[in-house]
């Protein structure tokens, strides 16, 4: 199944029924589908996207972060759920010590640009060379602030994609090889 089919199967807001992000994800994830070993998603909510990543990236461990302790039940044989705040660098460091180097990070957490910048500033450097970092649901009004941070960190922008729902953007970055 492709990512759109999996998103529809698992009721994800990433599907064409809401944000339509999967069309953009597919472009960047399909070429690394078999080689991806470790994914970290910030903001797991009900776990729909965790199931998508588990089915799509069959060789990867799929980890999640959420501030809500009730999300712990979403753990699986191939992934752990860490409970904590995406702004807490010490917490993020502890997570990365356990997960090791990451192939993909997806920030679908608070959708607040201040939080997104803190997580990006730390986790971007925990990506392996050539790894992909995604920031979901960036509001149009927050794009200049996020883009300024991306410039400071010297991330390579692969895509800035407009959601079909609200004034949100999906920003896909790549750490240079």
Secondary structure, DSSP 4 states (H G I P E B T S, - for coil): --HHHHHHHTT-TTSTTTT--HHHHHHHHGGGTTT--EEEEE--TTSHHHHHHHHH-TT-EEEEEES-GGGGGG-BTTB-EEES-TT-HHHHHHHHHHH-SEEEEEE-S---HHHHHHHHHHHGGGEEEEEEEEEEEEEGGGHHHHHHHHHHHTPEEEEEEE-SSTTEEEEEEE---
